[in-house]
C-alpha cells in the first residue's frame, strides 16, 4: 500500500518532547555541577496500590525520609542511602 511504510515510521518515532529535553540528552553533566546533591532514600514497606496495601507503613511515614533529605542544609550528608534511622551502609 503506498505510504504505508511512512505512516508506520512516523508512529514509531518517540515524542519530540522526550528527545528534546536537556536532561534526556545530557543526564550526567547535570550531576557534575557543584551545587547538585545525590542522596537515596528507603521509604520502608509502604502500603500502596502496588503491593495491595499490604505494607506496614502509611504513605506519610514513607514520605518522611524523602522530605527530610530534600530539606537538609547545603552542607548536609551527600552520596548516601538513608532511611528513618539514618544512613544505611551499602
Backbone as numpy.savetxt, mean C-alpha at the origin, in Angstrom:
# Nx Ny Nz CAx CAy CAz Cx Cy Cz
-12.65 -10.49 -40.57 -13.50 -9.32 -40.57 -12.61 -8.09 -40.57
-12.79 -7.13 -41.50 -11.95 -5.93 -41.55 -12.09 -5.11 -40.27
-10.96 -4.67 -39.74 -10.97 -3.82 -38.54 -11.07 -4.60 -37.24
-11.28 -5.89 -37.32 -11.42 -6.69 -36.12 -10.18 -6.69 -35.25
-9.03 -6.83 -35.89 -7.79 -6.86 -35.11 -7.51 -5.53 -34.45
-7.76 -4.43 -35.14 -7.52 -3.12 -34.55 -8.43 -2.90 -33.34
-9.68 -3.32 -33.44 -10.60 -3.17 -32.31 -10.11 -3.97 -31.12
-9.66 -5.19 -31.37 -9.15 -6.02 -30.28 -7.90 -5.40 -29.66
-6.99 -4.91 -30.48 -5.75 -4.32 -29.98 -6.05 -3.10 -29.12
-7.01 -2.31 -29.52 -7.36 -1.12 -28.75 -7.91 -1.51 -27.38
-8.70 -2.54 -27.33 -9.28 -2.97 -26.06 -8.23 -3.56 -25.13
-7.15 -4.09 -25.66 -6.14 -4.74 -24.86 -5.13 -3.75 -24.26
-5.19 -2.51 -24.62 -4.25 -1.52 -24.08 -4.68 -1.11 -22.68
-3.73 -0.88 -21.77 -4.09 -0.44 -20.42 -4.65 0.97 -20.46
-5.42 1.34 -19.45 -5.95 2.71 -19.39 -4.81 3.72 -19.38
-4.98 4.82 -20.05 -3.92 5.81 -20.16 -3.55 6.41 -18.81
-4.52 6.56 -17.93 -4.21 7.13 -16.61 -3.23 6.26 -15.85
-3.30 4.95 -16.04 -2.37 4.05 -15.35 -0.95 4.18 -15.91
-0.83 4.27 -17.21 0.51 4.31 -17.81 1.15 5.68 -17.70
0.39 6.71 -17.47 0.92 8.06 -17.43 1.23 8.55 -16.01
0.84 7.81 -15.01 1.07 8.26 -13.63 2.57 8.27 -13.35
3.11 9.35 -12.78 4.56 9.43 -12.52 5.08 8.28 -11.66
4.33 7.81 -10.68 4.81 6.73 -9.83 4.85 5.41 -10.59
4.00 5.27 -11.60 3.98 4.03 -12.37 5.24 3.90 -13.23
5.82 5.00 -13.63 6.99 4.96 -14.49 8.29 5.05 -13.70
8.28 5.63 -12.52 9.50 5.79 -11.72 9.21 5.50 -10.24
8.80 4.28 -9.89 8.39 4.03 -8.50 9.52 4.13 -7.49
10.75 3.79 -7.87 11.82 3.75 -6.90 12.50 5.10 -6.69
12.48 5.96 -7.68 13.07 7.28 -7.52 12.36 8.06 -6.43
11.07 7.87 -6.27 10.32 8.59 -5.25 10.83 8.24 -3.86
11.27 7.02 -3.64 11.74 6.61 -2.32 13.16 7.10 -2.02
13.86 7.56 -3.03 15.21 8.05 -2.81 15.24 9.46 -2.25
14.10 10.08 -2.12 14.04 11.43 -1.59 14.30 11.39 -0.08
15.10 12.31 0.45 15.44 12.27 1.87 14.25 12.45 2.81
13.17 13.07 2.33 12.03 13.28 3.20 11.04 12.12 3.17
11.34 11.05 2.43 10.47 9.89 2.37 10.81 8.91 3.50
9.77 8.31 4.07 9.96 7.35 5.15 9.30 6.03 4.77
9.95 4.94 5.10 9.37 3.63 4.83 9.12 2.88 6.12
7.87 2.49 6.32 7.50 1.71 7.50 6.44 0.70 7.07
6.42 -0.44 7.70 5.39 -1.44 7.44 4.66 -1.74 8.74
3.37 -2.02 8.63 2.56 -2.24 9.83 1.81 -3.57 9.73
1.67 -4.22 10.86 0.86 -5.42 10.98 -0.38 -5.07 11.79
-1.56 -5.06 11.18 -2.77 -4.69 11.91 -3.31 -5.81 12.80
-2.75 -7.02 12.68 -3.27 -8.15 13.43 -4.41 -8.83 12.67
-5.08 -9.74 13.32 -6.16 -10.51 12.70 -7.47 -9.73 12.84
-7.73 -8.88 11.87 -8.87 -7.97 11.91 -10.09 -8.62 11.28
-11.23 -8.48 11.91 -12.49 -9.01 11.40 -12.93 -8.17 10.20
-12.82 -8.77 9.01 -13.21 -8.09 7.77 -14.02 -9.04 6.90
-14.58 -8.49 5.84 -15.32 -9.30 4.88 -14.39 -10.34 4.25
-13.12 -9.99 4.10 -12.14 -10.89 3.48 -12.01 -12.21 4.22
-12.10 -12.18 5.56 -11.96 -13.41 6.33 -13.29 -13.86 6.96
-14.39 -13.37 6.41 -15.70 -13.76 6.94 -15.95 -13.25 8.34
-15.33 -12.15 8.71 -15.46 -11.51 10.02 -15.04 -12.44 11.16
-14.07 -13.31 10.86 -13.57 -14.25 11.87 -12.44 -13.66 12.71
-11.94 -12.50 12.35 -10.83 -11.89 13.08 -11.19 -11.55 14.50
-10.17 -11.41 15.32 -10.37 -11.12 16.75 -10.27 -9.63 17.07
-9.92 -8.82 16.07 -9.76 -7.38 16.29 -10.76 -6.60 15.45
-11.15 -5.44 15.93 -12.04 -4.57 15.17 -11.22 -3.80 14.14
-11.86 -3.28 13.10 -11.12 -2.45 12.15 -10.45 -1.25 12.82
-11.08 -0.68 13.82 -10.47 0.44 14.53 -9.19 0.02 15.24
-9.19 -1.15 15.85 -7.99 -1.65 16.51 -6.89 -1.92 15.48
-7.26 -2.48 14.35 -6.28 -2.76 13.31 -5.69 -1.50 12.71
-6.49 -0.46 12.59 -6.03 0.80 12.01 -5.14 1.60 12.95
-5.19 1.31 14.22 -4.44 2.11 15.21 -2.95 2.18 14.90
-2.34 1.07 14.49 -0.90 1.08 14.22 -0.59 1.91 12.98
-1.44 1.86 11.97 -1.21 2.67 10.76 -1.30 4.15 11.09
-2.25 4.52 11.91 -2.39 5.93 12.32 -1.18 6.36 13.14
-0.75 5.49 14.05 0.42 5.81 14.88 1.65 6.05 14.01
1.90 5.16 13.04 3.08 5.29 12.18 2.98 6.51 11.27
1.79 6.80 10.81 1.60 7.94 9.91 1.78 9.27 10.61
1.61 9.29 11.91 1.70 10.56 12.64 2.98 10.69 13.47
3.94 9.80 13.25 5.22 9.92 13.95 5.96 11.18 13.51
6.78 11.75 14.38 7.56 12.92 13.98 8.60 12.55 12.91
9.16 13.55 12.29 10.14 13.34 11.22 11.35 12.51 11.65
11.72 12.59 12.92 12.87 11.83 13.39 12.48 10.48 13.99
11.25 10.02 13.72 10.78 8.74 14.23 11.47 7.57 13.54
11.20 6.36 14.01 11.85 5.18 13.44 11.47 4.99 11.97
12.42 4.47 11.18 12.19 4.24 9.75 12.66 2.84 9.38
12.10 2.33 8.31 12.56 1.07 7.76 12.24 -0.15 8.60
11.24 -0.08 9.44 10.91 -1.21 10.29 9.53 -1.79 10.00
9.23 -2.87 10.71 7.95 -3.55 10.65 7.36 -3.47 12.05
6.15 -2.91 12.20 5.62 -2.57 13.51 4.23 -3.16 13.73
3.93 -3.44 15.00 2.57 -3.74 15.42 2.29 -2.92 16.67
1.20 -3.21 17.36 0.84 -2.41 18.54 1.91 -2.41 19.63
2.65 -3.50 19.73 3.66 -3.62 20.79 4.99 -2.95 20.42
5.16 -2.57 19.17 6.41 -1.94 18.76 6.99 -2.58 17.52
8.31 -2.48 17.38 8.97 -3.02 16.20 9.07 -4.54 16.26
8.79 -5.18 15.13 8.86 -6.63 15.01 10.15 -6.97 14.26
11.02 -7.80 14.86 12.24 -8.17 14.13 11.90 -9.05 12.93
12.66 -8.84 11.85 12.44 -9.66 10.64 13.65 -9.87 9.87
